[in-house]
Amino acid sequence: MHAIILASGLGTRLMNLTRGIPKCFFNVGSIPLMAYPILSLRVAGVNAFTIVVPKGYRYLAEDIASSLSIKVCIVENETPERGNAYSIMIARECISDREFIVSCCDSIYPPKIGEIMIKAGDDYDIIIGGSKFKDFINVAEATKILVIDHEVFSIGKHLVDFNYIDTGVFKMKSRIFDLIETIPKNREYHLFDLLTTALKQGYRIALADLDEIPWTEVDTPEDLRELKHGKRKEILNEILNSAHTIIKV
């Protein structure tokens, strides 16, 4: 199983706290933020990674890959302002698998979520990791999902009726690249846009039910402080404890 780690955003809201580097390269505890989803997926069974980074940050991604002893292909995104769906498209050069995992670098979750995503059903073009756990996220900023009979019915940040939250972890079939290639070159195109476009065009989208497994994401200074010093730190500890069984961190 291969995984794409989306780390091409600059994280401008956190620059004052991260000393001017993109948040995914900033150390939280003993390792960079990006290392946590990589470790969770590695423990879950992913054995190859593609990391998409902003131009000029390849060396930091190489350092992380070396410290974690992972097989990696690094792609530099020269236009990160085009959005993270574009980052998936340029990762295509490294992907030969029929299906793969996609994870945002600032989504922090334990290996159990990776295991569920890897085992998720084979009959869909996109599977979204959907959670009912809300304690460690800002629901107002989250992408919400309405699921009916296991299939995704609607997606949006402003949905009134919803039963799951998007965790930023996905399983995708390689045919999704055909859809991404239709992205207009003069506009931003994010994962949310990709999901809504795929839904409208008849791609089959399902949900992997992650139920109440604790997870979090890091968008704001408050998120970062809570992850380093608050209750969210328990997720980091769980990841590091699990990773010690196969990787020296």
Backbone hydrogen bonds, N-H to C=O, Kabsch-Sander energy under -0.5 kcal/mol:
donor,donor_aa,acceptor,acceptor_aa,energy
3,A,48,A,-2.0
4,I,101,I,-2.9
5,I,3,A,-0.5
5,I,50,T,-3.3
6,L,4,I,-0.6
6,L,103,S,-2.6
7,A,5,I,-0.9
7,A,52,V,-2.0
14,L,11,G,-1.9
15,M,12,T,-1.0
17,L,14,L,-1.4
18,T,14,L,-2.2
20,G,15,M,-1.8
21,I,18,T,-1.3
25,F,22,P,-2.0
26,F,23,K,-1.4
28,V,31,I,-2.8
29,G,27,N,-0.5
31,I,28,V,-0.8
33,L,26,F,-2.1
34,M,24,C,-2.5
35,A,32,P,-1.3
36,Y,32,P,-0.6
36,Y,33,L,-1.4
38,I,34,M,-1.3
39,L,35,A,-2.8
40,S,36,Y,-2.5
41,L,37,P,-2.2
42,R,38,I,-2.5
43,V,39,L,-2.8
44,A,40,S,-1.7
45,G,41,L,-1.0
45,G,42,R,-0.7
46,V,41,L,-2.8
47,N,1,M,-1.8
48,A,1,M,-1.0
49,F,71,K,-2.2
50,T,3,A,-2.6
51,I,73,C,-2.2
52,V,5,I,-2.4
52,V,50,T,-0.5
53,V,51,I,-0.6
53,V,75,V,-2.6
55,K,77,N,-1.6
57,Y,54,P,-1.9
61,A,57,Y,-1.6
62,E,58,R,-2.6
63,D,59,Y,-1.9
64,I,60,L,-2.0
65,A,61,A,-2.6
66,S,62,E,-2.4
67,S,63,D,-2.3
68,L,64,I,-1.7
69,S,65,A,-0.8
69,S,66,S,-0.6
70,I,65,A,-1.8
72,V,70,I,-0.5
73,C,49,F,-2.2
75,V,51,I,-2.5
77,N,53,V,-3.6
78,E,76,E,-0.7
82,R,79,T,-2.2
83,G,80,P,-1.8
85,A,189,Y,-1.5
86,Y,189,Y,-0.9
87,S,83,G,-1.1
88,I,84,N,-1.4
89,M,85,A,-1.6
90,I,86,Y,-2.1
91,A,87,S,-0.9
92,R,89,M,-1.5
93,E,90,I,-0.6
94,C,91,A,-2.1
95,I,92,R,-1.5
96,S,94,C,-0.6
100,F,172,M,-2.2
101,I,2,H,-2.7
102,V,170,F,-2.5
103,S,4,I,-2.8
104,C,168,G,-2.3
105,C,6,L,-2.2
107,S,104,C,-1.5
108,I,106,D,-0.6
108,I,216,T,-3.0
109,Y,107,S,-0.6
113,I,110,P,-1.5
114,G,110,P,-0.9
115,E,111,P,-2.4
116,I,112,K,-2.1
117,M,113,I,-2.3
118,I,114,G,-2.4
119,K,115,E,-1.8
120,A,116,I,-0.7
120,A,117,M,-0.7
125,D,204,R,-1.8
126,I,204,R,-1.8
127,I,171,K,-2.8
128,I,206,A,-2.6
129,G,169,V,-2.7
130,G,128,I,-0.9
130,G,208,A,-2.3
131,S,165,I,-2.6
132,K,211,D,-3.3
133,F,211,D,-0.8
137,I,134,K,-1.1
139,V,137,I,-0.9
141,E,138,N,-1.1
142,A,138,N,-1.0
144,K,142,A,-0.5
144,K,156,G,-2.3
145,I,164,Y,-2.5
146,L,154,S,-2.6
147,V,145,I,-0.6
148,I,151,E,-2.5
151,E,148,I,-1.6
152,V,205,I,-2.1
153,F,146,L,-3.1
154,S,146,L,-1.4
156,G,144,K,-2.3
159,L,156,G,-0.6
162,F,160,V,-0.7
163,N,145,I,-2.3
164,Y,145,I,-1.7
165,I,131,S,-2.3
166,D,143,T,-2.8
167,T,129,G,-2.2
170,F,102,V,-2.9
171,K,127,I,-2.2
172,M,100,F,-2.9
173,K,125,D,-2.5
174,S,98,R,-2.7
176,I,173,K,-1.9
177,F,174,S,-1.8
178,D,175,R,-0.9
179,L,175,R,-0.7
180,I,176,I,-2.2
181,E,177,F,-2.1
182,T,179,L,-1.5
183,I,180,I,-2.0
187,R,184,P,-1.1
189,Y,82,R,-2.8
194,L,190,H,-2.4
195,L,191,L,-2.7
196,T,192,F,-2.3
197,T,193,D,-2.5
198,A,194,L,-2.6
199,L,195,L,-2.1
200,K,196,T,-2.1
201,Q,197,T,-2.0
202,G,199,L,-1.1
203,Y,198,A,-2.3
205,I,203,Y,-0.6
206,A,126,I,-2.3
207,L,150,H,-1.4
208,A,128,I,-2.8
209,D,207,L,-0.7
210,L,130,G,-3.0
210,L,208,A,-0.8
213,I,210,L,-2.0
216,T,108,I,-2.3
217,E,136,F,-0.6
218,V,106,D,-1.5
219,D,217,E,-0.6
224,L,220,T,-2.0
225,R,221,P,-2.5
226,E,222,E,-2.6
227,L,223,D,-2.0
228,K,224,L,-2.0
229,H,225,R,-2.7
230,G,225,R,-0.5
230,G,226,E,-1.6
233,K,226,E,-0.6
233,K,230,G,-1.4
234,E,231,K,-1.8
235,I,232,R,-1.9
236,L,232,R,-0.8
237,N,233,K,-2.3
238,E,234,E,-1.9
239,I,235,I,-2.3
240,L,236,L,-2.6
241,N,237,N,-2.5
242,S,238,E,-2.2
243,A,239,I,-2.6
244,H,240,L,-1.3
245,T,242,S,-1.4
246,I,243,A,-1.5
247,I,243,A,-3.1
249,V,247,I,-0.8
